[in-house]
Amino acid sequence: MSVADGAVVDQPGNNAADNAAEKRLVAKGDTDISRSIAVIGGGWAGCTAAVELARAGFKVTLFEAARVLGGRARRIETDRKLLDNGQHILLGAYSETLRVMQLVGVDPAQALLKLPLQMRYPRVAGGPGGMDFVAPAMPLPAPLHLAVALLRSKGLDRADKLSLLRFSSTARWMGWQLHQDCTVTELLERYDQTPRLTRLLWRPLCLAALNTPPERASAQVFLAVLRDSLGARRAASDMLVPRVDLSALLPEAAAKYIEANGGSVRTGAKVQALRSIEGRLWQADISGAAVGGMWSTYFNGVVVATGPNQAAALLHGIAGCDTSAACASLIALEPETITTVYLQFAPDIRLDLPFYALLDDADNHEWGQFVFDRGQLDPAQAGLLAVVISASASAAAEQQDLLAEAVAVQLAVAFQRPELGRPQWFKVITEKRATHASTPGLVRPANATGLPGLVLAGDYTASDYPATIESAVRSGVAAARLLKGA
Ligand SMILES: Cc1cc2nc3c(=O)[nH]c(=O)nc-3n(C[C@H](O)[C@H](O)[C@H](O)COP(=O)(O)OP(=O)(O)OC[C@H]3O[C@@H](n4cnc5c(N)ncnc54)[C@H](O)[C@@H]3O)c2cc1C
């Protein structure tokens, strides 16, 4: 047995040794590990919880099963190209994310391209469909910036504009709250939203923000997003597009911060099981090359910052503790898929804007909902376009080469540029458990588990926000606060 990083390490599988180690630990009291915390999962929630705990003086060990930090918002390497597992966009309203980025030394002004709130389609002039809607550059207070954006917008007629103004003033008057949740489709019908506005603005916004189609999406969660975008001051409604890869955007800087503050970060280390030792300590069994096989380590507190399914598996396996209620709410979350189709063209191919909305039509195999010109974000990615498909179960069922071809043809037609139909290379990435579905009345698990010293963190914990980077970060902060107060 050795004492490392303030935690006691022992090899499991040998019950006599385990029990002896346990007894010595418990007998010794908290001298070695009095403030030691295991954070399981190096996504944005886990990295944030670990940063906040390290900052408060706890001895933190962050375990991440994968080799790269970032979880569902991470860098991947494929065909010797560095990509993200999916194109992400942040909002100016992501106040906690921006704060933690700054805390760990990432400058948001450098790392993110700031754009005013917008929904811009290609080929507005003369073509069918599409609209051009951009919040004004000057910092007008809400709802004035929305009114100015509407006045200047193209592709919407008077009825569409009036219906948008009516909707936003009613929602503002209701404090962006509903007495009873319903679907986004029901909400839009209740407020007589025109079919055109629904198709060009509400549906793509709902898909992008909630990763759930309007007919199944929670109106209450949608209103919370609108409150912080259409209904907010200009800076909160800004759209922030990462210029650096997602692991560099926060998780890797967080790891440096944790290590600089006395903690350690173990990638390639999967926590297989947790065990409560006399209600005072937690034993974590860890496997992976990073820990040289299989090890057990003891901590005073644990943040389970994995996805909801893995959290349920870990909690379910804790012997002698009733975790059934927490497990039931974790496994009740329905997963939703997101697909990103990367298309590489010659480096001189670029779009006029960093990103566009696209008119999707699944019946016609027009799957793309947004397209990003990665070359305008990072010169090393010149000629690379990323096409996003949210709630993508049916697109993901297509054969990958056929999907990439269909998306390329959709771009060629939408931009009237035949060359966009002939990419040199493609990569289709589908995240089957990208987020949970934000459905009406969904009860999300709390951070607290009811077990002393064991808390949950992740984008799925209770919040008025959908499963996003900001919910993950806020959940990490809340989990750390619970342990700090324990
Ligand atoms: C394709 C895609 C596009 C998205 N677009 C956006 C967007 O535009 N804007 C936005 O705000 N959000 C977006 N999201 C959502 C956002 O990425 C997630 O909400 C957020 O990353 C979730 O972070 P998390 O820390 O809660 O969970 P995760 O990222 O899932 O982190 C959990 C981590 O735990 C690790 N782990 C699991 N089990 C173990 C174990 N036993 N031991 C050790 N480690 C373990 C996993 O490997 C993982 O790294 C998108 C998500 C996807 C997939």
The ligand as an SDF file (V2000), in Angstrom:
LIG
                    3D

 53 58  0  0  0  0  0  0  0  0999 V2000
  -22.2090   16.9070  -31.3700 C   0  0  0  0  0  0  0  0  0  0  0  0
  -22.5920   17.7910  -30.2140 C   0  0  0  0  0  0  0  0  0  0  0  0
  -22.8970   19.1220  -30.4350 C   0  0  0  0  0  0  0  0  0  0  0  0
  -23.2350   19.9410  -29.3630 C   0  0  0  0  0  0  0  0  0  0  0  0
  -23.4570   21.2740  -29.5840 N   0  0  0  0  0  0  0  0  0  0  0  0
  -23.5720   22.0970  -28.5180 C   0  0  0  0  0  0  0  0  0  0  0  0
  -23.5730   23.5020  -28.7100 C   0  0  0  0  0  0  0  0  0  0  0  0
  -23.5120   24.0040  -29.8410 O   0  0  0  0  0  0  0  0  0  0  0  0
  -23.6380   24.3110  -27.6030 N   0  0  0  0  0  0  0  0  0  0  0  0
  -23.6780   23.7980  -26.3430 C   0  0  0  0  0  0  0  0  0  0  0  0
  -23.6920   24.5800  -25.3840 O   0  0  0  0  0  0  0  0  0  0  0  0
  -23.6980   22.4620  -26.1290 N   0  0  0  0  0  0  0  0  0  0  0  0
  -23.6280   21.6040  -27.1880 C   0  0  0  0  0  0  0  0  0  0  0  0
  -23.5820   20.2500  -26.9780 N   0  0  0  0  0  0  0  0  0  0  0  0
  -23.7750   19.7240  -25.6190 C   0  0  0  0  0  0  0  0  0  0  0  0
  -22.4890   19.7780  -24.8010 C   0  0  0  0  0  0  0  0  0  0  0  0
  -21.3930   19.2530  -25.5090 O   0  0  0  0  0  0  0  0  0  0  0  0
  -22.7150   18.9440  -23.5450 C   0  0  0  0  0  0  0  0  0  0  0  0
  -23.8360   19.4670  -22.8740 O   0  0  0  0  0  0  0  0  0  0  0  0
  -21.5300   18.9800  -22.5900 C   0  0  0  0  0  0  0  0  0  0  0  0
  -20.3250   18.7520  -23.2570 O   0  0  0  0  0  0  0  0  0  0  0  0
  -21.7360   17.8920  -21.5120 C   0  0  0  0  0  0  0  0  0  0  0  0
  -20.6550   17.9270  -20.6090 O   0  0  0  0  0  0  0  0  0  0  0  0
  -20.6280   17.0130  -19.3060 P   0  0  0  0  0  0  0  0  0  0  0  0
  -19.3720   17.3140  -18.6120 O   0  0  0  0  0  0  0  0  0  0  0  0
  -21.9140   17.1690  -18.5780 O   0  0  0  0  0  0  0  0  0  0  0  0
  -20.6500   15.4920  -19.8220 O   0  0  0  0  0  0  0  0  0  0  0  0
  -19.6060   14.6990  -20.7290 P   0  0  0  0  0  0  0  0  0  0  0  0
  -19.0220   15.6190  -21.7260 O   0  0  0  0  0  0  0  0  0  0  0  0
  -20.3400   13.5040  -21.2420 O   0  0  0  0  0  0  0  0  0  0  0  0
  -18.4500   14.2550  -19.7440 O   0  0  0  0  0  0  0  0  0  0  0  0
  -18.4430   13.0310  -19.0610 C   0  0  0  0  0  0  0  0  0  0  0  0
  -17.0450   12.4820  -19.0950 C   0  0  0  0  0  0  0  0  0  0  0  0
  -16.9720   11.3730  -18.2140 O   0  0  0  0  0  0  0  0  0  0  0  0
  -16.1170   10.4060  -18.7870 C   0  0  0  0  0  0  0  0  0  0  0  0
  -16.4400    9.1300  -18.1240 N   0  0  0  0  0  0  0  0  0  0  0  0
  -17.5690    8.3970  -18.2500 C   0  0  0  0  0  0  0  0  0  0  0  0
  -17.5200    7.3210  -17.4320 N   0  0  0  0  0  0  0  0  0  0  0  0
  -16.3310    7.3830  -16.7750 C   0  0  0  0  0  0  0  0  0  0  0  0
  -15.7200    6.5710  -15.7840 C   0  0  0  0  0  0  0  0  0  0  0  0
  -16.3350    5.4940  -15.3180 N   0  0  0  0  0  0  0  0  0  0  0  0
  -14.4880    6.9170  -15.3270 N   0  0  0  0  0  0  0  0  0  0  0  0
  -13.8680    8.0250  -15.7930 C   0  0  0  0  0  0  0  0  0  0  0  0
  -14.4130    8.8360  -16.7490 N   0  0  0  0  0  0  0  0  0  0  0  0
  -15.6320    8.5300  -17.2120 C   0  0  0  0  0  0  0  0  0  0  0  0
  -16.4600   10.4510  -20.2540 C   0  0  0  0  0  0  0  0  0  0  0  0
  -15.4300    9.8850  -21.0410 O   0  0  0  0  0  0  0  0  0  0  0  0
  -16.6160   11.9590  -20.4580 C   0  0  0  0  0  0  0  0  0  0  0  0
  -15.4010   12.5650  -20.8250 O   0  0  0  0  0  0  0  0  0  0  0  0
  -23.2990   19.3960  -28.0460 C   0  0  0  0  0  0  0  0  0  0  0  0
  -23.0110   18.0500  -27.8360 C   0  0  0  0  0  0  0  0  0  0  0  0
  -22.6520   17.2540  -28.8990 C   0  0  0  0  0  0  0  0  0  0  0  0
  -22.2960   15.8120  -28.6420 C   0  0  0  0  0  0  0  0  0  0  0  0
  1  2  1  0
  2  3  1  0
  2 52  2  0
  3  4  2  0
  4  5  1  0
  4 50  1  0
  5  6  2  0
  6  7  1  0
  6 13  1  0
  7  8  2  0
  7  9  1  0
  9 10  1  0
 10 11  2  0
 10 12  1  0
 12 13  2  0
 13 14  1  0
 14 15  1  0
 14 50  1  0
 15 16  1  0
 16 17  1  0
 16 18  1  0
 18 19  1  0
 18 20  1  0
 20 21  1  0
 20 22  1  0
 22 23  1  0
 23 24  1  0
 24 25  2  0
 24 26  1  0
 24 27  1  0
 27 28  1  0
 28 29  2  0
 28 30  1  0
 28 31  1  0
 31 32  1  0
 32 33  1  0
 33 34  1  0
 33 48  1  0
 34 35  1  0
 35 36  1  0
 35 46  1  0
 36 37  1  0
 36 45  1  0
 37 38  2  0
 38 39  1  0
 39 40  1  0
 39 45  2  0
 40 41  1  0
 40 42  2  0
 42 43  1  0
 43 44  2  0
 44 45  1  0
 46 47  1  0
 46 48  1  0
 48 49  1  0
 50 51  2  0
 51 52  1  0
 52 53  1  0
M  END
$$$$
